[in-house]
Amino acid sequence: MQSEKQATNIEHAENFLESFRVGVARLREKDHELSDRYIKNMTMFSEVMPHIYEELKDYKPKKRYVYMEEVGDMNIYREDIGASLFSTSPRSQAKEKVDHALAYPAKTLLNLERSEGNQSRHVFYSNKMLDEIERQREGMEKQQGWPQFVGATIVFGIELGYQLELLLEQREIKHLYLYESDLDFFHYSLYAIDWERILEYFNRDGRTVHFFLGIQPEEFTDTYLLQLQENGYFLAPETYLFIGYNSPENNQAFDYFKKHYSRQVMGWGFFDDALIGIAQGLRSLPKTKLAHFQGREAIPKSVSNIPVFILGNGPSLDQSIELIQSVRHQVLLISCGSTINTLHKLGIVPDLHVDIERMKQTVDKFLFLDKDYLKGIWGLTVDVMHPEFFDYFERTGMGLKPGEAVTSLILSHARNHGDQKNYVQLNFCNPVVANLALSYVHLFGFNNVYFVGVDNGFKDKSVHHSKHSGYYKDGKETGFQSFQEVKLVEREGNFGGTVYATGMMDTSRVQLESLIRLLKKRRNFESYNLSDVAKIEGVTPLQVDDVLITDPEVDKTQVINLLEEVFFTEPPDCLLSETAESLISVEDFTKMSHELQQGWDEDFTTREQVCDFLWSHHRHIFFLKGSVHRHIHDLLLGSFTYSSFLIVQFLFAYKDEQETVKRAKYLFESWCEFLQEMPSMLQQASEYVDQGNDHLITHYNG
C-alpha cells in the first residue's frame, strides 16, 4: 500500500512539473503583454499612491513558481500548502467564490436597543429613531445577499486580484479596505489584473481605497481603525467582509478583527455626555492639578521598578487578599473605582485611587468611607470627572481624556494664551477604571505591573464582583447591578477555559492589550495577570501562590510627592475665570447645527446618494478637528455617528431600495430635531453637572 501511495505521489508530482513547464512557456509567450500591464499599473500607482509604488518598484518576490494556465490566467504554486493557489481555471474558480459570497454575505453587525430610564436627550432621540424604524419597517421585505451598492468592504487576501476584479465588476463600493500580508501575491497581481481601472474608480470624490500590505495580522485592525476615523465610524457596523483565500496570516487577521470589533462600535460618546464633561471639567479645574509631561529623567530607576498592583473589584480579587496584605508595604496599590469600598472592608488602604466615570454615582460611593480612611490616598482621574470627587481627597490630579470636548477647550484655550505646557492626554484610558490605571502607569513610567481582580469577565453570572464588594450583602446581590439578563461573549481564560464578558468588559480588555503592546516596547517592562478570568494578550499569567516580591519597603509619601512634582502642574489661569458658555462659541455651533440639517434631497432614490450625503456631513464635522472649533467636533461626532448608523442600518436592511430610501428620510428628521435643540442646551452649559440619583445609596452595600 505504501509503495502504491508513493507511486501516486510521484506521478502527481511529475504531472504537475510537466504542466508547470508548459505554464512557464505560456508565461514567456505573453511576456510583452504582461510587462505592459505591470508598467501601466505601476505608473498609475506612482501618480495616485506613490508610497505603494516606492515599496514595490524594486521588489523581488520569494515565490518563484508562477505560471500561466491554458485559459490564459496566471497561477502560483503555494509551497506553504503544497498546492496551487487556483485550479486550472483561476477566473472561473474566482467567480464561483465571488458569486457564493455575494449570495451569502458575511458582514459586521451591531444591534442598538432602546434604553430606558436614561434622561439624556441623546437617548431620547435615539429611542425616537428606533421607534421610527419599527414603524417604517412594516411591509418591507428583508434584503438577501449583497445589495448593488455597499458603503464599506474589507477584503482579507487580494491573491492575484481576480476575485477583487470580479467583485468590483458586480458591485459598487464606497470605501474599500484591502489587506494582503503576502507582498508576493500583490506583486504578481500587478501583472495579472488592471489596477489602473480600479484606482481610477476610487480616485473620485466620496470613494476611497486603502491598502494594508505586508503588515502583521494584528497590525491591520489598528491601522484600519485610524482610517475608519476619517471615513466615519457610522459605516463600521455595516461593513461587508470578503476572504480571498485561507492562510495563517489571513485567518489570524480576520480573527483578530472579530475579537477587536468592539473598538469600532463602542466609545463613540454622545452630545449630553460631552456637555456634562465640559461643565464638570471647568468646575473641577480650580480644585486640582493637571497632568503634564516633562520627560522621565527626574524619576530614578528605583521608583520606576517599584511593583505596582492594579486592583480591580472582580471575583478573583478574593484569592489575592492575603498576598496584598503581606506585600502592601513593598508595592504601590492602585484601587480602581468601587474596589476602594471593598478594600475598606478588608482593612487595606490603597496608595492611589483612580476613577473615570463622570456620573455623580461615581463619587457617591465615597459617602460610605470616613475621612480618616481617605486621608493620604492620592485621588487621580480625568477632566470629565464630577467636581465632588476632588472634595474627598487631600491630594488630587487629573489628566485629559482624549476625544472629549472639555479636553479640546482646555488645550486650545491654553495655546491661544501662549501656554505651551505639554498637558497629557491619557490614551487608552477608556472604558473602565482599570484602563485609566494602566494609562497612569504608562505616564509615570512604571515597569513592574500586576493585575489583581481585573477580571474583564466572569465564569458565573451570579459571581461578577468580589464577595466583599458592595454588589453583595449576605452572599446575595443587593440589586445595585446584575448580569443575569445581559448578552455575553465567550473569551479565553487567563489560566485556560472559557469566561463570559459584557461588551464593556471586552472593550476594556482590548484597550488594555493595545496599551500593553505599547508598554512592551519599553526596556524592562513586565506585567502579570493574577486573575483567574479573562486572558489579557501580552500579559504573563501568574498564579497567586507563585508571586514573589523581594523588593524593600517603599516610602510611599516620598514616591507620591515626586510623581506629583514631576507630572502635575497648576491648571491654566486663562481658563479659571471663563464660563462654559463663553468658551463653547454657541453662535458658531448653531451655524454648524443648521448646516447639518440641510441637504437631504427629496429626489434621493439610492443608498449611494444617502451614504454620500451622510459622508459629506461626517467630513464637515471631521475637518473641525484641525480648527479652533475642535470642541464642536467633539460635541457633535458621537451623536452624529449613532444617528447616521441607524439610518445606514435601515438603508441596507430591506430589498426595495427606492422605498427604503424614501422611508429613511423620517429617521433623518428625528436627528434634525435633536440638532435644533442642541444650541439651547449649550446656552446653559455651565449647569450640566450631573445631579445623580439615589440608586447607589439605596442598593450599594458600601
KOLDRENPA-674120 format. One record per residue (C-alpha): residue in one letter; z, x, y. Coordinates in steps of 0.001 Angstrom, whole numbers, plus 524288, in hexadecimal, padded with zeros to 5 digits. Each point is the difference from the previous one (the first is absolute). Example, Ala and Ser with C-alpha at 12.3 -4.5 7.8 and 13.67 -1.06 7.14 Angstrom:
A81E788300C7EE6CS7FD6C8055A80D70
END
This chain:
M800008000080000Q8039180AF28094DS7F2E8806A87FD8FE7F8AC7F34F8029EK807577FE4180CE2Q7FD3B80E058041BA7F1AF7FE367FC8FT7FF717F3988083DN8065B806F680B7DI7F69280B597FEFBE7F4727F6A87FF5BH805317F8A080BDCA801AE80CB380799E7F2538049B7FC5FN7FA2F7F2FD8044EF8073D800B980CF1L7FBCA80E0A80254E7F1E77FC297FDB4S800E97F44380929F8070B80896809DAR7F52A80A4A7FF34V7F5BD7F5898025AG8085A7FA0D80AEDV8010580D19806F8A7F1368016E7FF37R7FE767F28D80657L809808042C80A8ER7F7B480C10802F0E7F3C27F7AD800DDK806BB7F78F80A44D805E780B9B80723H7F7FA7FE2A80C55E803487F17580112L80E80802367FD51S800D580B598098FD7F9A87F7D480AA7R80A127F5447FDC7Y80B14809F88007DI7FAF6805B480CDBK7FE3D7F27B805F1N80DD37FBFC7FBEDM8064D80C72804D8T7F8BC7FEFA80CF1M805717F25D801B5F80DD5804977FCD7S7FE9980B3D809AAE7FCF77F60880AA4V809FE7F54F7FD49M80A88806C77F7C1P7FF1E80E92802B4H80D13802C07F95AI7FA3D7FB957F2F7Y7F3A7807CE80275E8081080C4A80279E807DA7FDC97F396L7F3ED7FDF97F777K7F581808D6805C3D803B380C087F7F2Y806627F8B87F4C3K7FDE08056B7F247P802C57F5CD7F562K80794803C87F3D7K7F9737F5C37F764R7F2CA805B57FC44Y7FBA17F67A7F56FV7F7AC7F772808C3Y7F3747FA007FAF1M7F6AF7F49C801DCE7FE6D7F4A37F6B1E7F2877FAF77FC1FV801867F46A80965G800BC8099B80B63D80EAE7FF20802ABM808D880BD4800B1N80B23801B57F651I80AB6809F47FDF3Y80780804957F40FR80EBC7FECC801D6E806D380AFE7F8D9D80D3F7F9978027EI7FCBB7F4CB7F6B5G7F5048064B7F838A7F5FD7F5BB803EBS7F6097FCFB80A83L803D07F86E80C1EF7F5BE7F5997FCF8S7F7E57FAE97F4BDT7F1808030A7FF5DS7FDC07F5E680AB9P809BE8030E80AF7R7FB857F5CE809E5S7FF9D7F52D7F5D9Q80DB38039B7FB89A8047E800A280E29K7FA4D7F2708026DE807917FA577F48CK80CAE8058C80561V7FD4B7FB5280DD2D7FC027F2597FB84H80C717FED47F7F0A80881804AC80B4FL7F9AA7F65B80967A802417F4C27F696Y80E19803CF7FCDEP8055D8061880C69A80BC1808F9800E7K8068C7FEFF80D32T80CAB801D880732L808EF7F461801A2L80AB27FB5E80921N806237F28980010L807417FCCE80C7BE809767F4D47FE3CR8070B7F6FA80964S80CAA805828054AE80B147F66180207G80BD2801BB808A6N7F9C180A4A808C3Q7FFB47FBF680E49S7F61380A0B804B2R7F3977FB0B80667H7F7F4809157F75DV805347F91E7F3E3F7FE177F2B180671Y7F1978029880267S7FE07806AF7F2D9N805917F3D87F971K7F71A7F7B280875M7F429807CC7FB66L804577FEB87F1D4D801617F153801C3E7F2677FFBD805FBI7FAAF807637F44BE8059C7F5A17F703R7F9057F56E807C6Q7F315807368013DR7FF01803D47F1B7E7FECB7F1CD7FB8DG7F32D7FD6D7F924M7FBF080E5F80037E7FAC6806CB7F3D0K805BE80D607FCFBQ7F78680C08801C7Q7FC528066E7F312G7FB3780E007FFCEW7FCD48085180BC3P7FAFF7F88080BDBQ7F375804EC80644F807CC806B280AC2V80D32806B17FE3EG808B0805F180A44A8044D80C217F897T7FD12806EB7F32FI805B580C097F988V7F789807117F608F8077C808F57F6C8G7F5CC8099C7FB02I7F27A8012980612E7F9F6806A97F3EAL7F19F802D18034EG7FFB77F46780922Y7F8357F66D7F7B9Q80AA07F5A57FF92L802BB8015F80E7DE7F1A17FE748033CL7FF0C7F3BB7F7A4L80C9F7FA848058CL7FB038016B80DEAE7F2F47F9F27FC54Q806F77F3B17FB8FR80B7C7FED780970E802FD802C680E42I80C728077E802E6K8067E801DC80D24H8093780B607FCD6L7FCC8808977F443Y8098580A257FAA9L7FA67809CC7F63EY808F48085A7F79AE7FA2D80ADA7F7B0S808CC80AF77FB62D7F4EF807367F915L7F74E8068080A25D7F614803397F55EF7FCAC7F1977FE97F7FE977FE3480EA0H7F79B80C3A800F7Y7F69C7FAD97F5B7S7FFD17F28E8066DL7F9208068380B79Y7F45A801E87F6D7A801557F2FA7F8EEI800E37F56980A80D7FBEF7FD4380DF4W80C4A8028A807FBE7F8167FF4280C83R7FE2F7F1557FE66I80E797FE097FD00L8047A807BE80BCCE7F6767F913808F1Y8057E7F2E97FB84F80DF1803E880324N7FC9D8077780C56R800427F3C580862D80A327F8A98078DG80A287F9687F782R7FC4D807417F372T8072780BEB7FAFBV7FEFF808C77F41BH80AB2809B57FC9FF7FED580B257F642F80BAE8056D7F8A5L7FA0180B857F8DCG8062C80A5A7F77DI80DF57FBF3802FBQ80B1C7FDF77F675P802797F2167FB29E80CCC7FE4480770E7F9BB8051580C78F7F6207F4FA80013T809B17F52380312D80695807C180ADBT7F2F68033780671Y7FAD47F23C7FDF0L80BF37FA5B806F7L7FCFE8081780C0FQ7F2447FA6A8005AL805147F25B7FD5FQ807F5800EE80C72E7F3688010B807B9N7F85F7F5B17F886G80B187F6357FFA0Y80A917FD1D7F5F7F7FC0D7F19F7FFEDL7F4EC8030A7F675A80884808157F6C5P804B07F4627F7CDE7F1FF7FB027FEB1T7F97480C7F7FB2CY7F6CE8006B7F451L801DE80B267F647F7F56F806777F7D5I801F580AB87F5D0G7F390807E87FE0FY80436807437F3C8N80C55803967F8AFS8060380D5E80188P80E11804E6800EFE7FE62801F180EB6N7F9B37F2BE80274N809ED7F8D27F7C1Q80B3E807438065FA7FAE37FD0980DA6F7FE997F1977FC8BD80D987FF567F9F5Y805F78071180BA9F7F8F77F6A580929K805AC7F4397F8CDK80D98805D17FF91H7FFCE802C780E9EY7F9437F36B803D3S80C437FB19806C9R7FDE980A2580ABFQ7F3BE7F8A780405V8058C7F2438005DM80E19801938047FG80671804E380C59W7F5EF7FA5F80960G80ACC7FB14808F6F7FE567F441808E4F8011C7FBE080E2DD80DE97FAA680058D8052880BDD7F8C6A7F97A80923809AEL805B97F83980B4EI80DA0800A37FA2BG7FE3780EAC7FE3DI7FCB9801A980E71A80BA47F806804B6Q809A3806A27F6DBG7FA9C80DB0801A1L800E87FF9C80ECFR80DDE7FA8C7FF76S803F580A837F649L7FAA980BBC80776P80BB2801708093AK809607FFB27F464T7FAB880B307F7D9K7F81580C787FEEFL7F1C58013D7FC4CA7FAB6808BB7F52BH7F74280B0C80482F7FAA980C367F981Q8015080DE18050FG7FDC78073B7F33BR8097B803427F51EE802DF80DEB80403A80D947FC1A80499I803937FAAE7F283P804D280AD97F6EBK7FC33800057F19FS80E1C7FD8C7FC5AV7FEB17F29480663S7F23C7FD247FAF6N80481802987F214I80BCE7F6E780057P7FE5E7F5D07F536V7FD3D7F284805A8F802F97F37A7F888I7F80C7F42D8046AL808437F4947FB7CG7F97D7F2E87FD6FN806C77F3817FBC7G7F8A77FE557F326P806E57FD4A7F318S7FEED80E327FBC1L80927803EF80B1ED80B1B7FBC47F71CQ7FCEE80AC87F624S8014480A6C80A9CI80CCC7FC3D80699E8082A80A5D7F920L7F5DD80A6B80331I7FFC77FC1480E6BQ80ECC8006E800CBS800B080D4A7F96CV7F5D0806DC80885R8012F7F8A280CCDH8059180BD280744Q7F4B8808B47FB7CV7F4E47F6E8803D4L7FB7B7F77580B3CL8008D7F1957FC9CI7F6167F6EE8067ES802DA7F19F7FDE9C7F4A67F676800E2G801D37F26080581S809747F77B7F85BT8043580BBB7F7CAI80A3C802E180A67N807A87F3BA7FC50T7FFB4803E27F1AFL804C080DB98032CH80AE07FA4980860K805127F8497F449L7FFB980C6D7F7D9G8074D8081480A2CI7F44A808D4802BDV7FC858035E80E13P7F1C7804398023ED7FC9D80A5A80A03L7F3CD7F95880524H7FC267F1C27FFB5V7F20A7FB14801F7D7FA9E7F264802B1I7F24B7FB588035AE7FEFC7F11B7FF9BR7FFF87FA7F80DDEM806AE7F3017FD26K80E127FDA580454Q803817FDDB7F1CCT7FEC480EB97FE93V80B9980269808FDD8080F7F4437FB9FK803CB8076F7F3B2F8081D8094580873L8092A7F4AE80333F805CF801DD7F269L8037D80E3080324D80B40804EC80856K7FDDA8095980B4ED807C080AF07F99FY7F6AF7FFF67F469L7F3F68010B808C7K8063B80A7F8087EG7F96080CFF7FD65I7F3DD7FA277F981W7F361803688070AG7F7BC7F3C080192L7F149802837FFC3T7F5377F610801A0V7F30C7FD1A806DBD7FC4E7FA6380D2DV7FE677F1E67FB78M80E2B7FF087FB8CH808EE7F531804E0P807B18056380BB4E80D307FC6E7F9F2F7FDD480A917F5ADF803B980A5E809E9D80D087F96680320Y8057D802877F264F7FE8780ED97FFBAE8059880A74808E2R7F3EC8085E7FE2ET7F2287FAB17FE50G7F1C7803D3800DBM7F2E37F9867FE54G7F22F8044A7FD41L7F35E7F92B80362K7FA257F6DA7F5F6P7F132801FB7FEE3G7F7457F46B802F6E80A0E7F8F380849A7FD217FB0A80DAAV80D088053280506T7FC6980D957FAF3S7F3257FF8D8076CL8070E7FB8480C52I80A1C80AE87FF28L7F5E480A9B7FDACS7F5E27FB8E80A05H80A1B7FD7780A9FA8068C80D2E7FDA3R7F2E58071E8009BN7FC0B7F8BE80C64H80C5F805458066AG7FD9080DF97FBC6D8097E800137F480Q7F9C6808F57F5D7K80AFB8002C7F5DDN7FB5C7FEDB7F1F4Y806677F30D7FCA4V7FFB07FDE17F155Q7F8D27F5147F907L806477FECA7F2A2N7F4497FEBE7F703F8019B7F9337F2D2C80CBD7F9AA804A8N7FBF47F2727FB43P8027F7F6657F9DDV80E45801CB7FBDAV80B51808B280398A7FE2280A6C7F582N7F2C2802E180621L806848023E80D2EA80A35808CA7F9B9L7F562808977FA26S7F8F68004880D27Y80C458059880631V8011D809CB7F4DAH7F2218041080374L8036A8015B80E64F80C55807E27FD9CG7F974809227F63EF809087FDD57F45AN7FAD5805DF7F365N809297FABF7F591V7FFB57F1317FE6DY806037F6E27F5E3F7FC607F18B7FF1EV80B8D7F7F07FB55G7FF0F7F1367FEBEV7F276800478063AD7FAF87F76D7F510N7F3EE7F92B80595G801377F62C7F509F808A87FB427F500K7FFAF7FD967F16FD807117F2EB800E9K7FD947F5F280AC5S80E7C7FCE5800BFV803D580E58801A2H7F8DF8041280C60H80AC080704807B4S80C85807717FD5EK80A537F7567F9B1H809278047180AEFS7F6837FB7180A8AG800F47F412808ABY7F5677F95E7F801Y80A307FCE27F587K80D867FA1B7FF31D807947FF617F346G7F3B1804897F8F3K7F77B7F4F58052AE7F5D67FF6E80AC8T805DB7FB9D80CF2G7F3E57F8788042EF7FC5E80A1880A49Q7F3EA8044F7F881S7FA327FD2D7F2AAF7F3B9804A87F916Q7FF357F59B7F572E7F4097F93B805D1V7F96680BFA805DCK7F2DF805137FB0EL801AD80D877FA33V7F74A80B427FBCBE8025D809207F48ER801C680E72802ACE8036680C3E7F84CG80E678034C7FECFN805C480CDE80494F804F5802DB7F24AG7F5667F8387F91EG7FE967F1A27FD15T7FBEA7F53B80944V806667FB6180C86Y7FCE97F46F808C5A7FE09800A080EA3T7FD427F70380B59G7F4928030A808ECM8095B805BE80A08M806A7808B47F5FAD7F2E2804A17FAF9T7FB4C8032980DBBS80C848079680274R7FD9F8083C7F3D9V7F1EC8029B80410Q8046B8044080D94L80A5F808F17FA24E7F589806407F779S7F7228023B80BB4L80AA38071380780I8045A807927F3F3R7F2248056F7FEA6L80111804E080DF5L80D9B805A57FDF9K7FBDF807407F3B9K7F6D38083B8082AR80C518061F8057FR8051C80C0D7F972N80C5F7FDDB7F808F7FFFC7F12680115E805C17F93E7F40BS803357F1B57FD90Y8068F7F8DB7F4C8N800B07F1BD7FC0CL80CDC7FC6C7F95ES7FCB17F18A7FF26D7FCC87F9937F307V7F60D7F6E480620A7F2BE80263806AAK7F99180D3E7FEBCI7FC71806BC80CCDE7F430808C87FDF2G802C980DF680417V80EC37FE8D7FE8ET8066F8064D7F432P807727F66B7F732L80DDF804F17FDF4Q80B047F9D37F83FV80CD67FE9E80760D80719808247F5C6D7F65D80B2A80210V802648014A80EABL8064480CFE80353I804548022580E11T805AE80D9580216D7FE938009080EC7P80BEA802C280876E806AF7F56E807FCV7F8737FBE880C0CD805777FF8E80DC2K7FA567F285802A4T803A97FF6680E58Q7F9C580D1F802E2V7F3737FC507F8C9I7FE9C7F2D4806D5N802EF8062080D41L7F512809C57FD9EL7F63E7F5A97FB6DE802CC7F77480BB8E7FED280B5D80975V7F303804957FA58F7F94F7F3227FCD6F804D07F62A80A23T7FF197FECA80EA5E803177F65480ADFP7F5F37F5008014FP7F6048008980B21D806377FC1D80D05C7F3927F90680423L8022A7F59A7F584L80E3F7FD108024FS7FDF47F7DC80C3BE7F3977F8C47FBF5T7FF5D7F2307FA7AA7F7FF7FCCA7F41CE7F7687F6CA807DES7FC5180A7A809E7L7FCB7809CC7F55EI7F7B07F6D07F7D3S7F5A27FCD680A5AV7FF947F1677FD4CE7F3D77FE4180855D7F814809B97F804F804EB7FA047F35ET7FBF17F271804A7K7F224804CC8028AM7FF2D805957F249S805A17F3897FA38H7F59E7F80780700E7F505808F67FB46L8047A7FEB87F1D9Q7FEA87F136800EBQ7F189801288033CG7F3DD8028B7F80FW800217F6D47F44BD7F2477FA9F8010EE7FE037F1DE7FBD9D7F35A804AE7F9CFF807088090D7F65DT7FB0D7FCB17F25CT8026E80C6D7F7FER80BA7807CA7FB4AE7F9A880C00805BDQ800267FA3480DB3V80E777FCBA7FF10C803AF80D517FA52D7F847806DB80AB8F806C47F77280A13L80DAC802FE7FAD4W7FC9D80E6E7FED8S7FBC08004280E4FH80D337FA3A803D0H806EC809F07F770R7F89880AF5806D5H803987FA4B80D2EI80E61800EF7FC41F7FE6B80D137F8FDF7FA56806E480BDFL80C8E7FD0D80767K8069180A707F787G7FA7680A9E8089ES803447F97280CE8V80BE17FDCB8089CH800C07F2B17F985R802FF805297F262H80BA47F6A47FFADI7F6B27F44F80139H7F916804FF7F3CCD80D2B800977F916L803D97F26F80491L7F35E7F9997FB80L7FB648074C7F3F6G809617FA947F5C0S7FE327F18D802E7F7F15B801F7801F2T7FF36806737F294Y807477F4FE7F91BS7F8067F566806C0S7F2FD806CD7FDC1F80339802357F1C2L802BD7F17D7FDFFI7F2D77FCE080624V7F8E680A2D7F7B0Q806D67FBC07F38EF7FBB67F20480271L7F21D8047B8030FF7FE218068D7F2CCA8071F7F5F37F7C3Y7F5857F57D7FF91K7F1D07FF337FBE0D7F9DA7F82680B1BE7FEEB80A9A80A59Q7FB9F7F79880B6AE80A5E7F59A7FDB9T80AA480A4C7FDFBV7FC928068C80CE9K8002D7F2CF806DDR80D967FCE67FAC6A8053880DCC802B3K7FED17FD0A80E92Y80C347F7827FEE2L807DC80BCB7FB7AF7FB49807F880B88E804567F51D80926S80DFD8012C7FADAW7FFA180E9C802EFC7FB277FCE980DC1E80B997F6E380218F8091380B617FCF2L7F86E808CD80956Q801B77F5D380AC2E80EB67FFD97FDECM8021F80EBA7FFA8P7FFAA802DD80EC1S80AED7F650802C9M8082A8069D7F571L7FD9C80D3580668Q804FD7FAE880D00Q80D777FEB77F9AFA7FEE080CA17F833S80D87804FC803D0E8064C7F4447F979Y7FA26802487F295V80C34806447FA55D802727FA227F2A1Q80B537F66F8005FG801D27FFDD7F146N8064E7F58D7F7A9D80C1D7FE907F795H7F934802427F2ECL8059F80D937FDBBI80D937FCA980512T800607F4097F726H7FA5C805917F375Y801BC80ECE8003CN80C06805337F910G801B580B5F80950
END
